[in-house]
Amino acid sequence: MKLLIQRVINAEVKVDNKTISEINQGLLVFLGIHNDDIETNIDFLIKKLTNLRIYEDEKGKMNLSIQDIKGSILLISQFTLHANCKRGNRPDFTQAANPEKAKQLYDLFIQKLKHTNIKVKSGIFGADMKVSLINDGPVTIILEI
């Protein structure tokens, strides 16, 4: 699994020109699921994500987590995070999990993330989504297993 995490002032996702989810201060998280991913990867990544200290404290140091600031998370499925661009000019997505497996793990990730004390919103798996955001910092981090 690979997470691309962006610290945002706000973010929203639209499908068919209709806003389906939006957050204010928090994290926009793109989740890519690999062929080899298993359910136990989710627990590790959620713990890391929710405790990652990427918000400034009163001294301007990155010492606060999403939990500390009481922010929200917008989770978007994105198989293109597993693109292989080493050969040729067309990305190879064969390392991304098949849609059935990816949806199962994506839904489980959302379910488990909702068991934290963080407000969670999500996109629609497999939909053509338009995502907009204001990156705060900018801060963008990749976490992977």
OpenMM code with the backbone's topology and positions (N, CA, C; nanometers):
from openmm import Vec3, app, unit

residues = "MET LYS LEU LEU ILE GLN ARG VAL ILE ASN ALA GLU VAL LYS VAL ASP ASN LYS THR ILE SER GLU ILE ASN GLN GLY LEU LEU VAL PHE LEU GLY ILE HIS ASN ASP ASP ILE GLU THR ASN ILE ASP PHE LEU ILE LYS LYS LEU THR ASN LEU ARG ILE TYR GLU ASP GLU LYS GLY LYS MET ASN LEU SER ILE GLN ASP ILE LYS GLY SER ILE LEU LEU ILE SER GLN PHE THR LEU HIS ALA ASN CYS LYS ARG GLY ASN ARG PRO ASP PHE THR GLN ALA ALA ASN PRO GLU LYS ALA LYS GLN LEU TYR ASP LEU PHE ILE GLN LYS LEU LYS HIS THR ASN ILE LYS VAL LYS SER GLY ILE PHE GLY ALA ASP MET LYS VAL SER LEU ILE ASN ASP GLY PRO VAL THR ILE ILE LEU GLU ILE".split()
positions = [
    Vec3(0.0847, -0.1175, 0.0000),
    Vec3(0.0000, 0.0000, 0.0000),
    Vec3(0.0882, 0.1223, 0.0000),
    Vec3(0.0380, 0.2218, -0.0662),
    Vec3(0.1099, 0.3478, -0.0729),
    Vec3(0.0105, 0.4601, -0.0456),
    Vec3(0.0491, 0.5505, 0.0442),
    Vec3(-0.0316, 0.6683, 0.0742),
    Vec3(0.0432, 0.7919, 0.0286),
    Vec3(-0.0232, 0.8772, -0.0452),
    Vec3(0.0286, 1.0092, -0.0755),
    Vec3(-0.0560, 1.1046, 0.0085),
    Vec3(0.0092, 1.1685, 0.1041),
    Vec3(-0.0591, 1.2499, 0.2054),
    Vec3(-0.0297, 1.3965, 0.1794),
    Vec3(-0.1347, 1.4760, 0.1708),
    Vec3(-0.1172, 1.6196, 0.1544),
    Vec3(-0.1875, 1.6919, 0.2685),
    Vec3(-0.1113, 1.7765, 0.3369),
    Vec3(-0.1693, 1.8597, 0.4420),
    Vec3(-0.2445, 1.9720, 0.3722),
    Vec3(-0.3736, 1.9858, 0.4024),
    Vec3(-0.4564, 2.0817, 0.3286),
    Vec3(-0.5299, 2.1778, 0.4205),
    Vec3(-0.5565, 2.2938, 0.3639),
    Vec3(-0.6456, 2.3898, 0.4291),
    Vec3(-0.7897, 2.3492, 0.4012),
    Vec3(-0.8143, 2.3039, 0.2774),
    Vec3(-0.9414, 2.2421, 0.2419),
    Vec3(-0.9224, 2.1572, 0.1173),
    Vec3(-1.0155, 2.0635, 0.0984),
    Vec3(-1.0118, 1.9754, -0.0183),
    Vec3(-1.1532, 1.9282, -0.0464),
    Vec3(-1.1803, 1.9011, -0.1741),
    Vec3(-1.3108, 1.8468, -0.2106),
    Vec3(-1.2959, 1.7537, -0.3294),
    Vec3(-1.3906, 1.6635, -0.3413),
    Vec3(-1.3937, 1.5719, -0.4548),
    Vec3(-1.5321, 1.5792, -0.5179),
    Vec3(-1.5319, 1.5898, -0.6514),
    Vec3(-1.6565, 1.5963, -0.7281),
    Vec3(-1.6654, 1.4777, -0.8221),
    Vec3(-1.7876, 1.4308, -0.8414),
    Vec3(-1.8191, 1.3303, -0.9420),
    Vec3(-1.9381, 1.3841, -1.0198),
    Vec3(-1.9255, 1.3855, -1.1512),
    Vec3(-2.0313, 1.4403, -1.2378),
    Vec3(-2.0703, 1.5821, -1.1959),
    Vec3(-1.9708, 1.6642, -1.1684),
    Vec3(-1.9892, 1.8050, -1.1303),
    Vec3(-2.0627, 1.8250, -0.9985),
    Vec3(-2.0756, 1.7212, -0.9174),
    Vec3(-2.1425, 1.7315, -0.7880),
    Vec3(-2.0424, 1.6999, -0.6778),
    Vec3(-2.0317, 1.7892, -0.5808),
    Vec3(-1.9426, 1.7652, -0.4668),
    Vec3(-1.9975, 1.6493, -0.3851),
    Vec3(-1.9132, 1.5457, -0.3675),
    Vec3(-1.9572, 1.4304, -0.2888),
    Vec3(-1.8925, 1.4258, -0.1509),
    Vec3(-1.7767, 1.4912, -0.1377),
    Vec3(-1.7082, 1.4981, -0.0083),
    Vec3(-1.6211, 1.6219, -0.0046),
    Vec3(-1.6087, 1.6799, 0.1134),
    Vec3(-1.5181, 1.7923, 0.1324),
    Vec3(-1.4772, 1.8014, 0.2776),
    Vec3(-1.3577, 1.8547, 0.2979),
    Vec3(-1.3070, 1.8766, 0.4332),
    Vec3(-1.2440, 2.0151, 0.4409),
    Vec3(-1.2316, 2.0641, 0.5607),
    Vec3(-1.1520, 2.1837, 0.5847),
    Vec3(-1.0149, 2.1360, 0.6309),
    Vec3(-0.9569, 2.1975, 0.7309),
    Vec3(-0.8216, 2.1614, 0.7716),
    Vec3(-0.8083, 2.0118, 0.7965),
    Vec3(-0.7054, 1.9543, 0.7351),
    Vec3(-0.6837, 1.8118, 0.7541),
    Vec3(-0.5890, 1.7549, 0.6518),
    Vec3(-0.6131, 1.6279, 0.6175),
    Vec3(-0.5259, 1.5564, 0.5252),
    Vec3(-0.6057, 1.5015, 0.4076),
    Vec3(-0.5565, 1.5285, 0.2887),
    Vec3(-0.6062, 1.4637, 0.1682),
    Vec3(-0.5132, 1.3455, 0.1457),
    Vec3(-0.5691, 1.2257, 0.1447),
    Vec3(-0.4879, 1.1042, 0.1366),
    Vec3(-0.5303, 1.0233, 0.0144),
    Vec3(-0.4340, 1.0014, -0.0749),
    Vec3(-0.4560, 0.9148, -0.1897),
    Vec3(-0.4016, 0.7775, -0.1531),
    Vec3(-0.4817, 0.6733, -0.1721),
    Vec3(-0.4456, 0.5374, -0.1344),
    Vec3(-0.4301, 0.4506, -0.2586),
    Vec3(-0.3102, 0.3975, -0.2772),
    Vec3(-0.2842, 0.3033, -0.3858),
    Vec3(-0.2645, 0.1647, -0.3279),
    Vec3(-0.3347, 0.0668, -0.3824),
    Vec3(-0.3277, -0.0691, -0.3302),
    Vec3(-0.2545, -0.1585, -0.4303),
    Vec3(-0.1529, -0.2270, -0.3803),
    Vec3(-0.0638, -0.3107, -0.4604),
    Vec3(-0.1160, -0.4547, -0.4646),
    Vec3(-0.0762, -0.5276, -0.5668),
    Vec3(-0.1121, -0.6704, -0.5802),
    Vec3(-0.0840, -0.7507, -0.4546),
    Vec3(0.0274, -0.7213, -0.3884),
    Vec3(0.0713, -0.8002, -0.2735),
    Vec3(0.0152, -0.7535, -0.1395),
    Vec3(-0.0649, -0.6483, -0.1397),
    Vec3(-0.1139, -0.5946, -0.0127),
    Vec3(-0.2102, -0.6908, 0.0560),
    Vec3(-0.2033, -0.6872, 0.1893),
    Vec3(-0.2907, -0.7692, 0.2726),
    Vec3(-0.3543, -0.6810, 0.3793),
    Vec3(-0.4561, -0.7349, 0.4430),
    Vec3(-0.5341, -0.6592, 0.5402),
    Vec3(-0.4502, -0.6024, 0.6543),
    Vec3(-0.3489, -0.6740, 0.6994),
    Vec3(-0.2694, -0.6264, 0.8132),
    Vec3(-0.1900, -0.4996, 0.7794),
    Vec3(-0.1675, -0.4733, 0.6522),
    Vec3(-0.1003, -0.3491, 0.6132),
    Vec3(-0.1823, -0.2272, 0.6545),
    Vec3(-0.3119, -0.2425, 0.6549),
    Vec3(-0.4020, -0.1311, 0.6860),
    Vec3(-0.3778, -0.0802, 0.8272),
    Vec3(-0.3715, -0.1698, 0.9239),
    Vec3(-0.3547, -0.1287, 1.0639),
    Vec3(-0.2260, -0.0487, 1.0833),
    Vec3(-0.1172, -0.0964, 1.0237),
    Vec3(0.0105, -0.0255, 1.0349),
    Vec3(-0.0007, 0.1155, 0.9755),
    Vec3(-0.0573, 0.1262, 0.8563),
    Vec3(-0.0646, 0.2567, 0.7896),
    Vec3(-0.1594, 0.3532, 0.8598),
    Vec3(-0.2688, 0.3024, 0.9124),
    Vec3(-0.3612, 0.3912, 0.9852),
    Vec3(-0.2939, 0.4446, 1.1111),
    Vec3(-0.2243, 0.3588, 1.1819),
    Vec3(-0.1539, 0.4051, 1.3033),
    Vec3(-0.0508, 0.5116, 1.2670),
    Vec3(0.0250, 0.4873, 1.1611),
    Vec3(0.1265, 0.5825, 1.1178),
    Vec3(0.0618, 0.7137, 1.0720),
    Vec3(-0.0415, 0.7029, 0.9905),
    Vec3(-0.1109, 0.8205, 0.9365),
    Vec3(-0.1700, 0.9077, 1.0470),
    Vec3(-0.2379, 0.8470, 1.1404),
    Vec3(-0.3075, 0.9243, 1.2434),
    Vec3(-0.2138, 0.9804, 1.3503),
    Vec3(-0.0908, 0.9281, 1.3567),
    Vec3(0.0059, 0.9778, 1.4548),
    Vec3(0.1192, 1.0583, 1.3925),
    Vec3(0.1193, 1.0700, 1.2616),
    Vec3(0.2242, 1.1434, 1.1912),
    Vec3(0.2215, 1.2900, 1.2336),
    Vec3(0.3334, 1.3386, 1.2862),
    Vec3(0.3396, 1.4754, 1.3389),
    Vec3(0.3838, 1.5709, 1.2282),
    Vec3(0.2850, 1.6242, 1.1563),
    Vec3(0.3152, 1.7133, 1.0440),
    Vec3(0.2473, 1.8494, 1.0559),
    Vec3(0.1961, 1.8792, 1.1749),
    Vec3(0.1387, 2.0113, 1.2016),
    Vec3(0.2256, 2.0831, 1.3037),
    Vec3(0.2375, 2.2146, 1.2870),
    Vec3(0.3228, 2.2924, 1.3751),
    Vec3(0.2599, 2.3133, 1.5122),
    Vec3(0.3460, 2.3110, 1.6140),
    Vec3(0.3038, 2.3470, 1.7486),
    Vec3(0.3212, 2.4976, 1.7665),
    Vec3(0.3083, 2.5447, 1.8895),
    Vec3(0.3185, 2.6884, 1.9167),
    Vec3(0.4576, 2.7449, 1.8884),
    Vec3(0.5585, 2.6584, 1.8779),
    Vec3(0.6946, 2.7025, 1.8479),
    Vec3(0.7302, 2.6890, 1.7000),
    Vec3(0.6328, 2.6485, 1.6192),
    Vec3(0.6566, 2.6343, 1.4763),
    Vec3(0.7229, 2.5038, 1.4362),
    Vec3(0.7321, 2.4096, 1.5275),
    Vec3(0.7926, 2.2783, 1.4994),
    Vec3(0.6823, 2.1791, 1.4608),
    Vec3(0.7137, 2.0890, 1.3707),
    Vec3(0.6171, 1.9858, 1.3333),
    Vec3(0.6099, 1.8830, 1.4450),
    Vec3(0.5206, 1.9046, 1.5387),
    Vec3(0.5060, 1.8172, 1.6550),
    Vec3(0.3635, 1.7700, 1.6786),
    Vec3(0.2684, 1.8121, 1.5946),
    Vec3(0.1282, 1.7781, 1.6176),
    Vec3(0.0756, 1.6863, 1.5074),
    Vec3(-0.0122, 1.5958, 1.5455),
    Vec3(-0.0733, 1.5026, 1.4502),
    Vec3(-0.2122, 1.5524, 1.4102),
    Vec3(-0.2721, 1.4824, 1.3163),
    Vec3(-0.4090, 1.5128, 1.2743),
    Vec3(-0.5049, 1.4987, 1.3925),
    Vec3(-0.4762, 1.4059, 1.4821),
    Vec3(-0.5587, 1.3890, 1.6017),
    Vec3(-0.5459, 1.5096, 1.6935),
    Vec3(-0.4230, 1.5603, 1.7094),
    Vec3(-0.3983, 1.6739, 1.7983),
    Vec3(-0.4727, 1.7994, 1.7538),
    Vec3(-0.4804, 1.8206, 1.6216),
    Vec3(-0.5451, 1.9432, 1.5724),
    Vec3(-0.6937, 1.9248, 1.5459),
    Vec3(-0.7423, 1.8005, 1.5670),
    Vec3(-0.8825, 1.7664, 1.5430),
    Vec3(-0.9237, 1.7955, 1.3982),
    Vec3(-0.8352, 1.7571, 1.3061),
    Vec3(-0.8613, 1.7745, 1.1638),
    Vec3(-0.9372, 1.6574, 1.1055),
    Vec3(-0.9618, 1.6647, 0.9762),
    Vec3(-1.0363, 1.5620, 0.9028),
    Vec3(-0.9458, 1.4959, 0.8001),
    Vec3(-0.9903, 1.3806, 0.7510),
    Vec3(-0.9191, 1.3105, 0.6441),
    Vec3(-1.0154, 1.2863, 0.5285),
    Vec3(-0.9699, 1.3185, 0.4078),
    Vec3(-1.0419, 1.2855, 0.2855),
    Vec3(-0.9595, 1.1783, 0.2151),
    Vec3(-1.0148, 1.0567, 0.2048),
    Vec3(-0.9439, 0.9420, 0.1486),
    Vec3(-0.9944, 0.9136, 0.0076),
    Vec3(-0.8995, 0.9069, -0.0874),
    Vec3(-0.9307, 0.8844, -0.2280),
    Vec3(-0.8520, 0.7636, -0.2779),
    Vec3(-0.9191, 0.6700, -0.3434),
    Vec3(-0.8515, 0.5555, -0.4033),
    Vec3(-0.7805, 0.6007, -0.5304),
    Vec3(-0.6537, 0.5589, -0.5467),
    Vec3(-0.5785, 0.6005, -0.6652),
    Vec3(-0.4791, 0.4922, -0.7058),
    Vec3(-0.5225, 0.4061, -0.7985),
    Vec3(-0.4370, 0.2958, -0.8432),
    Vec3(-0.3126, 0.3450, -0.9152),
    Vec3(-0.3149, 0.4667, -0.9690),
    Vec3(-0.1997, 0.5175, -1.0445),
    Vec3(-0.0772, 0.5412, -0.9581),
    Vec3(-0.0907, 0.5347, -0.8261),
    Vec3(0.0259, 0.5461, -0.7388),
    Vec3(0.1223, 0.4298, -0.7595),
    Vec3(0.0733, 0.3213, -0.8176),
    Vec3(0.1585, 0.2056, -0.8424),
    Vec3(0.2012, 0.1965, -0.9891),
    Vec3(0.2019, 0.3099, -1.0568),
    Vec3(0.2469, 0.3124, -1.1962),
    Vec3(0.3964, 0.2850, -1.2040),
    Vec3(0.4356, 0.2039, -1.3000),
    Vec3(0.5764, 0.1784, -1.3281),
    Vec3(0.6079, 0.2501, -1.4592),
    Vec3(0.6981, 0.3458, -1.4530),
    Vec3(0.7317, 0.4267, -1.5707),
    Vec3(0.8755, 0.4049, -1.6168),
    Vec3(0.9344, 0.2930, -1.5771),
    Vec3(1.0746, 0.2686, -1.6089),
    Vec3(1.0983, 0.2412, -1.7566),
    Vec3(1.0025, 0.1772, -1.8215),
    Vec3(1.0202, 0.1421, -1.9628),
    Vec3(0.9139, 0.2112, -2.0470),
    Vec3(0.9552, 0.2654, -2.1581),
    Vec3(0.8608, 0.3282, -2.2497),
    Vec3(0.8006, 0.4553, -2.1928),
    Vec3(0.6973, 0.5011, -2.2600),
    Vec3(0.6322, 0.6261, -2.2202),
    Vec3(0.4917, 0.6071, -2.1652),
    Vec3(0.4415, 0.4851, -2.1711),
    Vec3(0.3093, 0.4571, -2.1166),
    Vec3(0.3270, 0.3899, -1.9815),
    Vec3(0.2665, 0.4438, -1.8754),
    Vec3(0.2785, 0.3808, -1.7433),
    Vec3(0.2216, 0.2389, -1.7440),
    Vec3(0.2868, 0.1521, -1.6694),
    Vec3(0.2445, 0.0138, -1.6526),
    Vec3(0.1793, 0.0027, -1.5146),
    Vec3(0.0538, -0.0408, -1.5114),
    Vec3(-0.0205, -0.0489, -1.3855),
    Vec3(-0.0387, -0.1919, -1.3364),
    Vec3(0.0430, -0.2849, -1.3850),
    Vec3(0.0243, -0.4252, -1.3490),
    Vec3(0.0528, -0.4535, -1.2014),
    Vec3(0.1221, -0.3647, -1.1321),
    Vec3(0.1487, -0.3845, -0.9896),
    Vec3(0.0318, -0.3408, -0.9015),
    Vec3(-0.0620, -0.2651, -0.9593),
    Vec3(-0.1806, -0.2234, -0.8841),
    Vec3(-0.2731, -0.3439, -0.8676),
    Vec3(-0.3368, -0.3532, -0.7523),
    Vec3(-0.4296, -0.4638, -0.7263),
    Vec3(-0.5459, -0.4593, -0.8240),
    Vec3(-0.6031, -0.5763, -0.8525),
    Vec3(-0.7213, -0.5796, -0.9392),
    Vec3(-0.8352, -0.5067, -0.8680),
    Vec3(-0.9320, -0.4552, -0.9433),
    Vec3(-1.0380, -0.3737, -0.8826),
    Vec3(-1.1137, -0.4412, -0.7683),
    Vec3(-1.1395, -0.5702, -0.7778),
    Vec3(-1.2140, -0.6391, -0.6717),
    Vec3(-1.1367, -0.6370, -0.5396),
    Vec3(-1.0106, -0.6734, -0.5452),
    Vec3(-0.9263, -0.6734, -0.4255),
    Vec3(-0.9061, -0.5311, -0.3743),
    Vec3(-0.8799, -0.4383, -0.4652),
    Vec3(-0.8550, -0.2995, -0.4256),
    Vec3(-0.9771, -0.2391, -0.3562),
    Vec3(-1.0953, -0.2632, -0.4089),
    Vec3(-1.2163, -0.2074, -0.3473),
    Vec3(-1.2368, -0.2652, -0.2074),
    Vec3(-1.2146, -0.3957, -0.1942),
    Vec3(-1.2306, -0.4596, -0.0640),
    Vec3(-1.1367, -0.3962, 0.0397),
    Vec3(-1.0100, -0.3785, 0.0036),
    Vec3(-0.9135, -0.3202, 0.0973),
    Vec3(-0.9375, -0.1703, 0.1187),
    Vec3(-0.9797, -0.1003, 0.0151),
    Vec3(-1.0134, 0.0425, 0.0275),
    Vec3(-1.1297, 0.0600, 0.1251),
    Vec3(-1.2349, -0.0180, 0.1074),
    Vec3(-1.3511, -0.0085, 0.1970),
    Vec3(-1.3127, -0.0433, 0.3404),
    Vec3(-1.2271, -0.1431, 0.3570),
    Vec3(-1.1816, -0.1814, 0.4905),
    Vec3(-1.0957, -0.0709, 0.5525),
    Vec3(-1.0126, -0.0074, 0.4712),
    Vec3(-0.9304, 0.1044, 0.5187),
    Vec3(-1.0210, 0.2149, 0.5727),
    Vec3(-1.1251, 0.2494, 0.4978),
    Vec3(-1.2200, 0.3532, 0.5416),
    Vec3(-1.2872, 0.3121, 0.6721),
    Vec3(-1.3354, 0.1884, 0.6756),
    Vec3(-1.4048, 0.1389, 0.7950),
    Vec3(-1.3153, 0.1475, 0.9187),
    Vec3(-1.1911, 0.1022, 0.9057),
    Vec3(-1.0990, 0.1048, 1.0199),
    Vec3(-1.0590, 0.2482, 1.0560),
    Vec3(-1.0426, 0.3326, 0.9565),
    Vec3(-1.0072, 0.4726, 0.9825),
    Vec3(-1.1192, 0.5436, 1.0576),
    Vec3(-1.2418, 0.5060, 1.0295),
    Vec3(-1.3566, 0.5664, 1.0986),
    Vec3(-1.3644, 0.5251, 1.2448),
    Vec3(-1.2915, 0.4208, 1.2845),
    Vec3(-1.2885, 0.3796, 1.4247),
    Vec3(-1.1894, 0.4620, 1.5072),
    Vec3(-1.1186, 0.5532, 1.4415),
    Vec3(-1.0335, 0.6472, 1.5144),
    Vec3(-1.1217, 0.7655, 1.5528),
    Vec3(-1.0660, 0.8617, 1.6203),
    Vec3(-1.1430, 0.9804, 1.6595),
    Vec3(-1.1323, 1.0911, 1.5554),
    Vec3(-1.1133, 1.0524, 1.4309),
    Vec3(-1.0948, 1.1495, 1.3233),
    Vec3(-1.2152, 1.1455, 1.2311),
    Vec3(-1.2607, 1.2635, 1.1892),
    Vec3(-1.3696, 1.2726, 1.0919),
    Vec3(-1.3146, 1.2286, 0.9561),
    Vec3(-1.3809, 1.1301, 0.8936),
    Vec3(-1.3333, 1.0717, 0.7686),
    Vec3(-1.4367, 1.0893, 0.6585),
    Vec3(-1.3903, 1.1367, 0.5447),
    Vec3(-1.4722, 1.1449, 0.4235),
    Vec3(-1.3981, 1.0668, 0.3167),
    Vec3(-1.4681, 1.0333, 0.2079),
    Vec3(-1.4026, 0.9548, 0.1031),
    Vec3(-1.4589, 0.9869, -0.0335),
    Vec3(-1.3853, 0.9400, -0.1335),
    Vec3(-1.4310, 0.9485, -0.2709),
    Vec3(-1.5139, 0.8256, -0.3042),
    Vec3(-1.5395, 0.8051, -0.4329),
    Vec3(-1.6137, 0.6881, -0.4796),
    Vec3(-1.5166, 0.6001, -0.5567),
    Vec3(-1.4994, 0.4775, -0.5103),
    Vec3(-1.4054, 0.3859, -0.5720),
    Vec3(-1.4399, 0.3680, -0.7205),
    Vec3(-1.3393, 0.3832, -0.8054),
    Vec3(-1.3548, 0.3593, -0.9483),
    Vec3(-1.4203, 0.4710, -1.0268),
    Vec3(-1.4656, 0.5755, -0.9595),
    Vec3(-1.5325, 0.6860, -1.0292),
    Vec3(-1.4303, 0.7803, -1.0911),
    Vec3(-1.4733, 0.8544, -1.1909),
    Vec3(-1.3924, 0.9615, -1.2493),
    Vec3(-1.4111, 1.0825, -1.1583),
    Vec3(-1.3151, 1.1059, -1.0713),
    Vec3(-1.3270, 1.2102, -0.9694),
    Vec3(-1.2429, 1.3313, -1.0054),
    Vec3(-1.2910, 1.4460, -0.9678),
    Vec3(-1.2172, 1.5715, -0.9799),
    Vec3(-1.1868, 1.6162, -0.8378),
    Vec3(-1.0590, 1.6214, -0.8051),
    Vec3(-1.0165, 1.6543, -0.6694),
    Vec3(-0.9505, 1.7908, -0.6705),
    Vec3(-0.9938, 1.8775, -0.5809),
    Vec3(-0.9294, 2.0080, -0.5683),
    Vec3(-0.8881, 2.0274, -0.4231),
    Vec3(-0.7811, 2.1060, -0.4053),
    Vec3(-0.7284, 2.1247, -0.2717),
    Vec3(-0.6468, 2.2525, -0.2642),
    Vec3(-0.6305, 2.2996, -0.1434),
    Vec3(-0.5312, 2.4016, -0.1135),
    Vec3(-0.4326, 2.3356, -0.0192),
    Vec3(-0.3124, 2.3088, -0.0731),
    Vec3(-0.2078, 2.2420, 0.0031),
    Vec3(-0.1521, 2.3409, 0.1038),
    Vec3(-0.1368, 2.2981, 0.2272),
    Vec3(-0.0902, 2.3817, 0.3362),
    Vec3(0.0580, 2.3560, 0.3577),
    Vec3(0.1394, 2.4518, 0.3239),
    Vec3(0.2840, 2.4384, 0.3458),
    Vec3(0.3671, 2.4787, 0.2251),
    Vec3(0.3713, 2.4031, 0.1210),
    Vec3(0.3042, 2.2755, 0.0995),
    Vec3(0.3739, 2.1613, 0.1742),
    Vec3(0.2924, 2.0703, 0.2233),
    Vec3(0.3438, 1.9502, 0.2872),
    Vec3(0.2816, 1.8306, 0.2153),
    Vec3(0.3664, 1.7497, 0.1552),
    Vec3(0.3239, 1.6276, 0.0870),
    Vec3(0.4217, 1.5167, 0.1250),
    Vec3(0.3650, 1.4052, 0.1732),
    Vec3(0.4468, 1.2953, 0.2242),
    Vec3(0.3960, 1.1635, 0.1648),
    Vec3(0.4901, 1.0740, 0.1363),
    Vec3(0.4536, 0.9412, 0.0887),
    Vec3(0.4856, 0.8402, 0.1977),
    Vec3(0.3873, 0.7572, 0.2300),
    Vec3(0.4047, 0.6447, 0.3223),
    Vec3(0.3756, 0.5183, 0.2446),
    Vec3(0.4601, 0.4189, 0.2588),
    Vec3(0.4302, 0.2927, 0.1919),
    Vec3(0.4805, 0.1747, 0.2710),
    Vec3(0.4194, 0.0636, 0.2428),
    Vec3(0.4554, -0.0625, 0.3066),
    Vec3(0.5082, -0.1542, 0.2001),
] * unit.nanometer
topology = app.Topology()
chain = topology.addChain("A")
for resn in residues:
    res = topology.addResidue(resn, chain)
    for name in ("N", "CA", "C"):
        topology.addAtom(name, app.Element.getBySymbol(name[0]), res)
